[in-house]
Amino acid sequence: MTPEMERILSHDWGDVNSPWIGADLGIWSILLEGRKPVRCPAGSIIFSQEDPFSLIYIVARGRVCISVFHSDGEQKHLYIACPGAMFGENACILSHPHGTTATAIVDSDLYAIPSKECQRLFHSQQQIADSMLQYVARKNQMLIAQAAMLSFDRAEQRVAKTLLQLCDTYGVPTPGGKRIDIRFTCTDISSIINTSRVTANNVMMSFARMGILSRDNGFYTIHDQQALQELAVQ
């Protein structure tokens, strides 16, 4: 086994149940060679559902929300593509229009790889094939975990699990606990766990009254991770 293969197979993909997905940019080195990232301002739509496929994207910096829209306009967040994450590859692999919408959450820098070039490298470079297969398998595992959570967990459990995942991904130690170093709202939480904004807000307020978390200047601090973990499995 080559050193590159060993690095791919030993790569820490993080919590496979977490909808915040990232990776080491180094595993995509062949795809990224000679390319410069393109800036996408916060709020910009990179592609929409039913758009024809042409490019595969890898996040160099920032965060991109991958979501699906119902015909009535309701939105469901599937996952958040963080640095190192690839998105848009499903349409390329299936040669179908995009089944999701990709929106930059913050100002983001993205590598854009033509789908035909990615397909060529997939078939000619074992490292790229293995990286993509590992990555797609990780996303499939995350979507399975999401389906199980939505099918079996109560709203309190869903919120608790989401906060733990955010804390694990973006938590910064502070004297009072762990500060989640990105801004998000109850609407964001409700879109991830497929519940109403009112329900998500009520659960967050309940957690605040219990002393589990607090909010300051748009940032949440988790004061009692153990309590959240207990709530997540009740």
N, C-alpha and C positions, 0 to 999 in steps of 0.2 A: 504494500500500500504506500502511495506517495505521501510526502509531507502535506501537500495540499488536501488530499483526501482525508488524512487524519485530522486536519484542522476542521474540515467541514463536518465530519461525523462526530467530533468532540465538541463542536460549537454549543455553547449554552444558549438555548433558545428562550430561556426564561420560563415563567409559569405558562404551561401550554393551555391553561384554561383562561388566560387573560386576553381580553380583546385589544390590549395595547401591544402591538407586534413590532419588533425591531430585530436587527441582526447586525453582525459585524460587516461593515462595507467591504472588508477584505475578501469575503467569500464570493463577491461579484467582480473581482478585479479584472477578469478577462472581458466581461461585458462593458465595464466602465473605462477601459483603456482608451485614452485619447479623447474622452468626452468631457465636456464642461456642463455643470448643472445650470438649469434655467430657473429664474426666480418666478414664483407664483404668489401673488399677494394674498393676504388673509381674505377668505370669503370667495375666492375665485373657484370656478368649477373647472376641473381638469378634463373630465369627460362626464357625460350623462348617460343614464340608462337608455339603451337602444341605439346609442351612437355606434357607428362602424368602428371596428378596431383598426389601429394602425401603429400604436406605440405601446411599449411596456415601460413602466416608471419605477424608479428606485429613489427613495427619499435620502437626500444628502443631509438636509437640515430641516427641522420643522415637524409638523404633524398634518396628516391628511385623513379626513373621515371618509370611510367607505360605507355607503348606505344604500338602501333600496326604498323606493317609493311605491305605495299602493295607488291604484287608479283614482282613489278619493283624495289623494294628496298626502296621506299619512306617511311619515318617514320612520324607518327603523335603522338605527346604527348597527352595522355588523362588526366593524373593528376600526381601530385607529392605527394607521400606518405611521410608525415612528422612524427615526434615522436607521437606514439599512433595510427597511421593509420594501418589498416589491409589491406592486399592485397593477392591475390591468392584464395580468398574464393569463387569466382564465379565458378571456375572449380570444387571445392569441392562440392558445392551445386548442380551443374548440373551433376556431375560425368562425365565431359567431359575434354578433353585436354585443356590446357591453351589457351585462345584466345588473350592473350597479352604477351608482353615481359617486364620483370622487371629488371632494371639496377641501380646499386648503383651510385648516382651522386657524393657523397663524401664517405669517410670511414664511414661505417654505422654498427650499432649493431642491429641485428634482432633476435626476438624470432621466432622459428620454431615449429609449433604445427602439429603433424600428423593429416591428414584430418579425419581419422576414430575417433580419440579422440575428435576432434572438433564437429563432427556430434553427437557423444554420448552425449557430454555436451550440445549441442544445444537442444537435445530432453529431457534431464534430468534436466537442470538448466534453470529456467525461466529468470534469470538475463542475461545469455549468449544469449539466444534466443532474448530477447528484445534489448540487445546491438547490436547484429548483424543486426537485422531488422532495427533499427534506423540508423545504419551506412550505410547499403545498400541503404536505402531510401535517405539518404543525398547524396550518390554518384550518384544515379539516377537523383536527382534534379540538381546536378552539370552538368551531361551530357546533360540533357534537355536544361539547360541554354547555354551550349556550342553549341549545335545544333542550337539554336535560334540565337546566336551571329554570327555563321558562315553563317547562311542563310540570315540574315537581316542587319548586321552591315558592314560599310565600314572599310577599313584597319585602318584608323586613330582612329576610335571608338574602334576597337578590341585592338589595342596597348594601348590606354588610359585606357581601363578597366583592362587589364592585369597589367599595371604598378600600378594602384590603388590597385589591389588585392595584389601585391607584397609589396607595401608600407604598407598596412594594416597588412600583415602577418609578414614582416621582417623589417619594418621601425623603425629606431632609431632616435629620435629627435636630431637635431643639430641646431646651430645658423642660418644656412642657409636654413633649411627645414627639410626633413626626408631622412636620408641615408638608402638605401635598403642594409641590412647587409649580402647579399649573392652575389657572382659573377654570372653573366649570360651574354649571348651574344645575338646579333640580331638573330643568328641562333636558339637559344633557344626560343626566342619570336616567330619567324616565325613558328616553329614546333608546338607551342601551339595554335596559331591563324590561322594556315593553310594558310599561304601566303608565298611568296618568301622571301628569306633572303634580297634581294635587296630592296624589298618594305618595309620590317620591318626596315631596316637600314635607308632608306630615311625618313620614318616617325620619327624615333628617332632623326635624324639629324635636321629635321624640328622643333621638340619639343625643341631641344637644342638651335636653333637659336631664338626661341620665349622666351627663358629664363625659360622654364618650368623645365628643368632638366640639369644636368651636369654629366660628368663621370671623375672619378679620381682613378687611380690605380686599374681599373677593377670594381669599385663600382659606382653605380648611386645614385645621390641625387636628390630628387624631391623638387624643390623650390616653385612650385605653384600648390598645390593639387586642388584648386578651378578651375583653368584653365583646368586641366585634367578632372575634373568632368564635366565641361561644354562641353568639346570635346567628352566625352564618351556618351553623350545623344543627340548630335546634329543630 
